[in-house]
Amino acid sequence: MTEGQMIVVDANEASENSKMVEALKKVVEVAVKPLDAGDYLILGYRGKVLVERKRIFDFLNSLKGRLWDQLTVLKSFEGEKLLILEGYLGLYRKSKWSETAVLGLIDRIVLEWGIPIIPTPDVKATLTYLVWKHKRLGEEEVLREYPLRVSGRGMTPQEQALYTLEGLCGHKTAKALLAQFKTLGNVIALFHNRPILEVEKALRDVKVGGRRIPSTTIKKMHVAVNTVYTEPKQADVEGVDAEPGREGGEGDSSGQGAQGEEEL
């Protein structure tokens, strides 16, 4: 765990909720110190979050006074801020507050003040959320992998195979097929001169993002692999040239990789 990646608990909050602090210390690094605003300050790679925790009756009792002062300071915090509303919200019906007034004030906090409200049913759920948020902020940024169809120059044989196949089905599906069948030739052979039902059966165990390859993607690939190529007629060529946005000619292949990906 890197320095600075922790949950800072306000000293007053810690003295009133020692069991919560002890539970947090079992799973994350915790520091206890006075905070100018909020009850919990979560620090991580991705930034920081200031959390104000209010139990239902505490929330209702502070609506006419200190809550708005606390929210003013919370709103000025340079980072993400939120309000945890802990307990059964329906308890306001046992108070002097009207339903319209309570819901209207919650609406005002979220929409006018720009402070999200996270509802939790009890202390355990609040603890779970704080730990999850800490873990979320502690995750390092993962570099995104972009499709290879930007350029075909200077590629390794593996990249060339992926580049060729993703033009038929999209980047993620192409990677899944190559991982399953090892070579581009094996993938093409699977589709070549075989009934579509047989192909679909062979691909049942191939998953992309946890799901099977859509049948529409498989059918498009089957048609492309088994269609006999013929030179386009002059009229067809002229019709293509007349289409808007197609001036790029044969070199413009940047959009080919999208086929099939949108269906996943």
C-alpha positions as CSV (number, residue, x, y, z in Angstrom):
1,M,0.0,0.0,0.0
2,T,1.5,3.3,-1.0
3,E,1.9,6.3,1.3
4,G,-1.2,8.4,1.4
5,Q,-3.6,5.7,0.3
6,M,-5.8,5.4,3.3
7,I,-9.1,6.4,5.0
8,V,-8.8,9.4,7.4
9,V,-11.5,9.4,10.0
10,D,-12.5,12.6,11.8
11,A,-11.5,12.5,15.5
12,N,-15.1,13.2,16.6
13,E,-16.5,10.5,14.4
14,A,-13.9,8.1,15.6
15,S,-14.7,8.7,19.3
16,E,-18.4,8.2,18.7
17,N,-18.0,5.1,16.4
18,S,-15.0,3.2,17.7
19,K,-16.3,-0.1,16.4
20,M,-16.5,1.3,12.9
21,V,-12.9,2.5,13.1
22,E,-11.7,-0.9,14.4
23,A,-13.5,-2.7,11.6
24,L,-12.0,-0.4,9.0
25,K,-8.5,-1.0,10.4
26,K,-8.8,-4.7,9.7
27,V,-9.0,-4.1,6.0
28,V,-7.5,-0.7,5.1
29,E,-5.0,1.7,6.5
30,V,-6.7,4.2,8.8
31,A,-5.6,7.5,10.3
32,V,-7.6,9.4,12.9
33,K,-7.3,13.2,13.0
34,P,-9.6,16.3,13.1
35,L,-11.1,17.1,9.7
36,D,-12.3,20.6,8.7
37,A,-15.3,19.0,7.0
38,G,-16.8,15.5,6.6
39,D,-16.4,12.4,8.6
40,Y,-14.2,10.3,6.3
41,L,-11.5,11.4,3.8
42,I,-10.7,8.6,1.4
43,L,-7.3,8.9,-0.4
44,G,-6.1,6.9,-3.4
45,Y,-4.3,6.8,-6.7
46,R,-7.4,8.2,-8.5
47,G,-8.0,11.1,-6.2
48,K,-9.8,11.8,-2.9
49,V,-13.3,11.7,-1.6
50,L,-14.8,13.5,1.4
51,V,-17.7,11.7,3.0
52,E,-20.3,13.1,5.4
53,R,-22.2,10.4,7.2
54,K,-25.6,11.0,8.6
55,R,-28.0,8.6,10.2
56,I,-31.7,9.3,9.5
57,F,-32.7,11.0,12.7
58,D,-29.4,12.9,12.8
59,F,-30.1,14.0,9.2
60,L,-33.7,15.1,10.1
61,N,-32.6,17.0,13.2
62,S,-29.9,18.9,11.3
63,L,-32.1,20.0,8.4
64,K,-33.0,23.3,10.0
65,G,-29.5,24.2,11.1
66,R,-26.0,22.7,11.0
67,L,-26.5,20.4,8.0
68,W,-26.4,23.4,5.6
69,D,-23.2,24.7,7.2
70,Q,-21.6,21.3,6.9
71,L,-22.7,21.0,3.2
72,T,-21.3,24.5,2.5
73,V,-17.9,23.4,3.7
74,L,-18.3,20.0,2.0
75,K,-19.1,21.6,-1.4
76,S,-16.0,23.8,-1.3
77,F,-13.8,20.6,-1.0
78,E,-11.6,20.2,-4.1
79,G,-12.4,16.6,-4.9
80,E,-15.3,14.2,-4.9
81,K,-17.8,14.7,-2.1
82,L,-20.8,12.8,-1.1
83,L,-23.3,12.3,1.7
84,I,-24.0,8.8,3.2
85,L,-27.6,8.6,4.5
86,E,-27.7,5.6,6.8
87,G,-30.8,3.9,8.0
88,Y,-34.4,3.5,6.9
89,L,-35.5,6.6,5.1
90,G,-39.2,5.9,5.9
91,L,-38.5,6.9,9.6
92,Y,-39.1,10.5,8.7
93,R,-42.8,9.6,8.8
94,K,-42.4,9.3,12.6
95,S,-41.0,12.8,12.8
96,K,-42.6,16.2,12.6
97,W,-41.3,16.6,9.1
98,S,-43.7,16.3,6.2
99,E,-42.9,13.8,3.4
100,T,-42.9,16.6,0.8
101,A,-40.5,18.7,2.8
102,V,-38.0,15.9,3.4
103,L,-38.0,14.7,-0.2
104,G,-37.8,18.2,-1.5
105,L,-34.7,18.9,0.7
106,I,-33.0,15.7,-0.6
107,D,-33.7,16.8,-4.1
108,R,-32.2,20.2,-3.4
109,I,-29.0,18.7,-1.9
110,V,-28.5,16.5,-4.9
111,L,-29.5,18.8,-7.7
112,E,-28.8,22.3,-6.5
113,W,-25.8,21.6,-4.2
114,G,-24.4,18.9,-6.5
115,I,-23.7,16.5,-3.6
116,P,-24.6,12.9,-4.3
117,I,-26.5,11.0,-1.6
118,I,-25.6,7.3,-1.0
119,P,-28.3,5.5,0.9
120,T,-27.2,2.6,3.2
121,P,-29.5,0.5,5.4
122,D,-27.2,0.1,8.3
123,V,-23.6,0.5,9.7
124,K,-22.5,-2.7,8.0
125,A,-23.5,-1.4,4.6
126,T,-21.8,1.9,5.3
127,L,-18.6,0.1,6.2
128,T,-18.9,-2.0,3.0
129,Y,-19.3,1.1,0.9
130,L,-16.3,2.9,2.4
131,V,-14.1,-0.1,1.9
132,W,-15.3,-0.5,-1.7
133,K,-14.7,3.2,-2.4
134,H,-11.2,3.0,-0.9
135,K,-10.4,0.0,-3.2
136,R,-11.9,1.8,-6.2
137,L,-9.7,4.9,-5.6
138,G,-6.7,2.7,-5.0
139,E,-6.8,1.0,-8.3
140,E,-4.0,2.2,-10.7
141,E,-5.1,3.4,-14.1
142,V,-4.9,0.6,-16.6
143,L,-3.7,1.5,-20.1
144,R,-6.5,1.0,-22.6
145,E,-5.8,-1.4,-25.5
146,Y,-6.8,0.1,-28.8
147,P,-7.6,-1.9,-32.0
148,L,-4.8,-2.5,-34.5
149,R,-6.7,-1.3,-37.6
150,V,-5.2,2.2,-37.4
151,S,-2.3,1.0,-39.5
152,G,-1.0,-2.2,-41.0
153,R,2.7,-1.2,-41.2
154,G,5.5,-2.7,-39.1
155,M,3.4,-5.4,-37.5
156,T,4.5,-8.7,-36.1
157,P,2.9,-11.8,-37.6
158,Q,0.6,-12.0,-34.5
159,E,-0.5,-8.4,-34.9
160,Q,-1.0,-8.9,-38.7
161,A,-3.3,-11.9,-38.0
162,L,-5.3,-9.9,-35.5
163,Y,-5.4,-6.9,-37.9
164,T,-6.8,-9.1,-40.7
165,L,-9.4,-10.9,-38.6
166,E,-10.8,-7.9,-36.7
167,G,-11.9,-6.5,-40.1
168,L,-14.5,-9.3,-40.1
169,C,-15.7,-9.3,-36.5
170,G,-14.1,-6.5,-34.5
171,H,-11.1,-6.4,-32.2
172,K,-12.4,-8.2,-29.1
173,T,-14.0,-11.0,-31.0
174,A,-10.9,-11.5,-33.2
175,K,-8.7,-11.8,-30.1
176,A,-11.1,-14.4,-28.6
177,L,-11.1,-16.4,-31.8
178,L,-7.3,-16.4,-32.2
179,A,-6.9,-17.4,-28.5
180,Q,-9.2,-20.3,-29.0
181,F,-8.1,-21.6,-32.5
182,K,-4.4,-20.4,-32.3
183,T,-3.9,-19.3,-36.0
184,L,-5.7,-17.2,-38.5
185,G,-5.8,-20.2,-40.9
186,N,-7.6,-22.3,-38.3
187,V,-10.2,-19.6,-37.9
188,I,-10.8,-19.2,-41.6
189,A,-10.9,-23.0,-42.1
190,L,-13.6,-23.2,-39.4
191,F,-15.9,-21.0,-41.6
192,H,-14.8,-22.2,-45.0
193,N,-17.4,-24.4,-46.8
194,R,-19.0,-25.6,-43.6
195,P,-22.7,-25.3,-42.7
196,I,-23.5,-22.2,-40.6
197,L,-25.1,-24.4,-37.8
198,E,-21.9,-26.4,-37.6
199,V,-19.9,-23.2,-37.2
200,E,-22.2,-21.9,-34.5
201,K,-21.9,-25.1,-32.6
202,A,-18.1,-25.0,-32.8
203,L,-18.1,-21.4,-31.4
204,R,-20.4,-22.0,-28.4
205,D,-17.6,-22.1,-25.9
206,V,-15.9,-18.9,-27.3
207,K,-16.8,-16.0,-25.0
208,V,-16.3,-12.3,-25.5
209,G,-16.8,-10.3,-22.4
210,G,-18.4,-13.3,-20.8
211,R,-20.9,-13.8,-23.6
212,R,-21.1,-15.9,-26.7
213,I,-20.4,-14.4,-30.1
214,P,-23.7,-13.0,-31.5
215,S,-25.2,-15.2,-34.3
216,T,-25.4,-12.1,-36.5
217,T,-21.6,-11.7,-36.3
218,I,-21.0,-15.4,-37.1
219,K,-23.3,-15.2,-40.1
220,K,-21.5,-12.1,-41.4
221,M,-18.2,-13.8,-41.1
222,H,-19.6,-16.9,-42.8
223,V,-20.9,-15.0,-45.7
224,A,-17.6,-13.0,-46.1
225,V,-15.4,-16.1,-46.0
226,N,-17.5,-18.1,-48.5
227,T,-18.4,-15.3,-51.0
228,V,-16.7,-15.6,-54.4
229,Y,-14.9,-12.4,-55.2
230,T,-15.8,-10.7,-58.5
231,E,-14.5,-7.4,-59.9
232,P,-17.1,-4.7,-59.3
233,K,-18.9,-3.3,-62.4
234,Q,-18.1,0.2,-63.5
235,A,-21.6,1.3,-62.4
236,D,-21.0,0.0,-58.9
237,V,-17.7,1.7,-58.7
238,E,-19.2,5.0,-59.7
239,G,-22.0,4.6,-57.2
240,V,-19.4,4.0,-54.4
241,D,-17.4,7.0,-55.4
242,A,-20.5,9.2,-55.2
243,E,-21.2,8.3,-51.6
244,P,-20.3,11.0,-49.1
245,G,-17.4,10.4,-46.8
246,R,-15.8,7.7,-48.9
247,E,-13.1,9.7,-50.6
248,G,-10.5,7.8,-48.6
249,G,-10.4,4.9,-51.1
250,E,-8.8,1.6,-50.2
251,G,-6.5,3.0,-47.6
252,D,-9.4,4.1,-45.3
253,S,-10.0,1.0,-43.2
254,S,-10.3,2.6,-39.8
255,G,-14.1,1.8,-39.5
256,Q,-13.9,-1.9,-40.4
257,G,-13.1,-3.1,-36.9
258,A,-16.4,-1.9,-35.6
259,Q,-18.4,-4.6,-37.3
260,G,-19.6,-7.1,-34.7
261,E,-18.3,-5.1,-31.7
262,E,-21.5,-3.1,-31.3
263,E,-23.5,-6.3,-30.9
264,L,-21.5,-7.4,-27.8
